[in-house]
Amino acid sequence: MEKYGANLTVIRMKGWRRNMMWDETGLLWVMPSPNMGTLETAIVYPGQCLFERTNISEGRGTTKPFLMTGSTWIDAEKAAKDLNSRGIKGAMFRPVYFIPENFNGISNSRGKPWNKMCGGVEIMLTDFRAFKSVETAVNILDAYMKTNPDSLVWSPPPLLKKLQEPGVTIEQVIKDFQDDVSKFMKIREKYLLYK
């Protein structure tokens, strides 16, 4: 690290293993962000942050940010029924209606439905270890698009742009990014400090 002007020493943690979930550490949850109030929020966040790139509320301005998503144009009942039929591991989905309040005057450059009644789904986690956040978020986006195909406005990351192509299935998109994840997992092995 001297190349960057820092003399860095990494001190290994005691008593922590890579397969531990936060609730197994014996430590209290401390919010790392105003919108990350619970362990459940942290578990869903890696995928749910994809909603930040859309005109769909990611639940900010509610009591359950990232656990709930939705918009004015989403049929909550239809989306929840669709998602529950997909056999997504580690979660169930319930239809929700909420109003995301813009308390802090957040910019609305993406056309978020601030201060409007939204329909959507809430993720009800049933198994933290089985839950796959990114795969679930892609399924939620797909279910929302099916309720009202022309209403989604977003700037998808390159891999998800395929969802907009005719004839491309969600299974194909998920397989493509799982292949990329597998490659990354192999590369990261040599850098891991903990087993």
ROZA-93929 format. One line per 3 residues: number of its first residue (from 0); their letters; for each residue x negated, y negated, z of C-alpha. Coordinates in nm, 4 decimals, decimal comma. Example, Ala and Ser with C-alpha at 12.3 -4.5 7.8 and 13.67 -1.06 7.14 Angstrom:
REM ROZA-93929
0 = as = -1,2300/0,4500/0,7800 ~ -1,3670/0,1060/0,7140
REM end
This chain:
REM ROZA-93929
0 = mek = 0,0000/0,0000/0,0000 ~ -0,2977/-0,2362/0,0198 ~ -0,2473/-0,3210/-0,3451
3 = yga = 0,0655/-0,5104/-0,2323 ~ -0,1004/-0,6726/0,0703 ~ 0,0581/-0,4483/0,3354
6 = nlt = -0,1017/-0,1973/0,5653 ~ 0,1827/0,0498/0,6108 ~ 0,1958/0,3420/0,8512
9 = vir = 0,4869/0,5861/0,8309 ~ 0,5780/0,7410/1,1649 ~ 0,7734/1,0635/1,1423
12 = mkg = 1,0944/1,0931/1,3426 ~ 1,1213/1,3616/1,6082 ~ 1,4161/1,5955/1,6253
15 = wrr = 1,5627/1,5133/1,2829 ~ 1,6130/1,7612/1,0010 ~ 1,7128/1,6851/0,6441
18 = nmm = 2,0335/1,8904/0,6661 ~ 2,1670/1,6923/0,9660 ~ 2,4722/1,4709/0,9353
21 = wde = 2,4823/1,1520/1,1438 ~ 2,7343/1,2968/1,3881 ~ 2,4828/1,5753/1,4684
24 = tgl = 2,2118/1,3319/1,5824 ~ 2,3762/1,2352/1,9101 ~ 2,3355/0,8683/1,8162
27 = lwv = 2,6128/0,6112/1,8105 ~ 2,7245/0,4678/1,4774 ~ 2,6023/0,1118/1,4239
30 = mps = 2,7538/-0,0674/1,1242 ~ 2,4818/-0,1316/0,8631 ~ 2,7257/-0,3594/0,6774
33 = pnm = 3,0581/-0,5301/0,7565 ~ 3,2229/-0,2912/0,5082 ~ 3,0559/0,0236/0,6457
36 = gtl = 3,2449/0,0670/0,9716 ~ 3,2443/0,4456/0,9950 ~ 3,0454/0,7545/0,9082
39 = eta = 3,3235/0,8515/0,6670 ~ 3,2725/0,5249/0,4786 ~ 2,8999/0,5966/0,4458
42 = ivy = 2,9740/0,9442/0,3098 ~ 3,2058/0,8198/0,0338 ~ 3,0103/0,5015/-0,0489
45 = pgq = 2,7522/0,6369/-0,3004 ~ 3,0303/0,7140/-0,5483 ~ 3,2884/0,4595/-0,4440
48 = clf = 3,0518/0,1711/-0,5099 ~ 3,1202/0,2426/-0,8808 ~ 3,4495/0,0596/-0,8240
51 = ert = 3,2528/-0,2607/-0,7704 ~ 3,1953/-0,2611/-1,1479 ~ 3,5699/-0,2594/-1,2208
54 = nis = 3,8861/-0,4649/-1,1857 ~ 3,9970/-0,2131/-0,9196 ~ 3,9789/-0,3056/-0,5507
57 = egr = 3,7211/-0,0987/-0,3660 ~ 3,9162/-0,1678/-0,0475 ~ 3,7207/-0,4723/0,0702
60 = gtt = 3,9499/-0,6968/0,2708 ~ 4,1267/-0,3963/0,4257 ~ 4,0574/-0,1827/0,7314
63 = kpf = 3,9293/0,1021/0,5127 ~ 3,6907/-0,0309/0,2484 ~ 3,5637/0,2363/0,0062
66 = lmt = 3,7938/0,4991/0,1583 ~ 4,0827/0,3275/-0,0247 ~ 4,0775/0,1989/-0,3813
69 = gst = 4,3528/0,0688/-0,6033 ~ 4,5026/-0,2021/-0,8182 ~ 4,8333/-0,3579/-0,9204
72 = wid = 4,8600/-0,1333/-1,2259 ~ 4,7908/0,2065/-1,0628 ~ 5,0672/0,4588/-0,9940
75 = aek = 4,9577/0,5752/-0,6478 ~ 5,1856/0,8800/-0,6309 ~ 5,0826/1,0062/-0,9735
78 = aak = 4,7099/0,9509/-0,9078 ~ 4,7179/1,1289/-0,5689 ~ 4,9110/1,4236/-0,7106
81 = dln = 4,6661/1,4513/-1,0024 ~ 4,3599/1,4351/-0,7744 ~ 4,4962/1,6911/-0,5276
84 = srg = 4,5559/1,9304/-0,8180 ~ 4,1878/1,9145/-0,9234 ~ 4,0505/2,1195/-0,6321
87 = ikg = 3,7953/1,8554/-0,5306 ~ 3,5920/2,0030/-0,2467 ~ 3,5759/1,8303/0,0890
90 = amf = 3,8664/1,5905/0,0396 ~ 4,2364/1,5406/-0,0024 ~ 4,4012/1,2284/-0,1391
93 = rpv = 4,7033/1,0391/-0,0191 ~ 4,8847/0,7650/-0,2056 ~ 4,8382/0,4233/-0,0448
96 = yfi = 4,9664/0,0711/-0,0909 ~ 4,7604/-0,2184/0,0418 ~ 4,6797/-0,5852/-0,0033
99 = pen = 4,3044/-0,6604/-0,0187 ~ 4,2652/-0,9974/0,1516 ~ 3,9940/-1,2299/0,0290
102 = fng = 3,8953/-1,3833/0,3635 ~ 3,5576/-1,5121/0,2519 ~ 3,6397/-1,6647/-0,0863
105 = isn = 3,4579/-1,3885/-0,2740 ~ 3,4094/-1,4628/-0,6433 ~ 3,6619/-1,2948/-0,8696
108 = srg = 3,4445/-1,2566/-1,1763 ~ 3,5626/-0,8966/-1,2299 ~ 3,9343/-0,9735/-1,1981
111 = kpw = 3,9840/-0,7969/-0,8637 ~ 4,3440/-0,7906/-0,7379 ~ 4,2773/-1,0069/-0,4310
114 = nkm = 4,5803/-1,0843/-0,2145 ~ 4,8088/-0,8690/-0,4333 ~ 4,9910/-0,5448/-0,3587
117 = cgg = 4,7870/-0,2529/-0,4908 ~ 4,8646/0,1129/-0,5390 ~ 4,5874/0,3699/-0,5165
120 = vei = 4,4527/0,6563/-0,3118 ~ 4,2807/0,7055/0,0197 ~ 4,0137/0,9722/0,0486
123 = mlt = 4,0848/1,1974/0,3447 ~ 3,7602/1,3826/0,4144 ~ 3,8030/1,7468/0,5165
126 = dfr = 3,4422/1,8707/0,4881 ~ 3,1511/1,6237/0,4920 ~ 2,9016/1,8783/0,3577
129 = afk = 3,1133/1,9965/0,0656 ~ 3,2139/1,6459/-0,0443 ~ 3,0397/1,5094/-0,3566
132 = sve = 3,0819/1,1346/-0,3586 ~ 2,9868/1,0449/-0,7158 ~ 3,1745/1,3372/-0,8683
135 = tav = 3,4819/1,2409/-0,6649 ~ 3,4643/0,8742/-0,7676 ~ 3,4478/0,9735/-1,1346
138 = nil = 3,7551/1,1915/-1,0833 ~ 3,9378/0,9027/-0,9160 ~ 3,8516/0,6682/-1,2049
141 = day = 3,9764/0,9308/-1,4494 ~ 4,3037/0,9770/-1,2564 ~ 4,3577/0,6006/-1,2434
144 = mkt = 4,2938/0,5651/-1,6164 ~ 4,5533/0,8358/-1,6821 ~ 4,8204/0,6398/-1,4919
147 = npd = 4,7707/0,3319/-1,7106 ~ 4,5047/0,3834/-1,9816 ~ 4,4765/0,0255/-2,1077
150 = slv = 4,4467/-0,1597/-1,7775 ~ 4,0974/-0,0661/-1,6579 ~ 3,8350/-0,3345/-1,7123
153 = wsp = 3,4822/-0,2293/-1,6222 ~ 3,1177/-0,2267/-1,7118 ~ 3,0375/0,1415/-1,6674
156 = ppl = 2,6837/0,2705/-1,6214 ~ 2,5608/0,4333/-1,9454 ~ 2,6459/0,7901/-1,8455
159 = lkk = 3,0062/0,7020/-1,7616 ~ 3,0670/0,5163/-2,0886 ~ 3,1358/0,8601/-2,2340
162 = lqe = 3,4642/0,8669/-2,0391 ~ 3,5942/0,6104/-2,2876 ~ 3,5120/0,8233/-2,5924
165 = pgv = 3,7954/1,0231/-2,7515 ~ 3,7833/1,3947/-2,6761 ~ 3,5227/1,3700/-2,3984
168 = tie = 3,6332/1,5522/-2,0851 ~ 3,5534/1,4593/-1,7283 ~ 3,3898/1,8020/-1,6915
171 = qvi = 3,1397/1,7114/-1,9665 ~ 3,0551/1,3797/-1,8020 ~ 3,0064/1,5411/-1,4602
174 = kdf = 2,7876/1,8166/-1,6071 ~ 2,5675/1,5560/-1,7772 ~ 2,5026/1,3602/-1,4615
177 = qdd = 2,4575/1,6795/-1,2553 ~ 2,1807/1,7772/-1,4988 ~ 2,0141/1,4407/-1,4298
180 = vsk = 2,0549/1,4899/-1,0536 ~ 1,8887/1,8334/-1,0776 ~ 1,5887/1,6814/-1,2574
183 = fmk = 1,5611/1,4074/-0,9929 ~ 1,5793/1,6612/-0,7074 ~ 1,2785/1,8455/-0,8506
186 = ire = 1,0754/1,5252/-0,8884 ~ 1,1518/1,4054/-0,5344 ~ 1,0360/1,7311/-0,3678
189 = kyl = 0,6726/1,6219/-0,3402 ~ 0,7705/1,2973/-0,1631 ~ 0,9919/1,4390/0,1131
192 = lyk = 0,8616/1,3984/0,4691 ~ 1,1224/1,6246/0,6310 ~ 1,2397/1,9759/0,5551
REM end
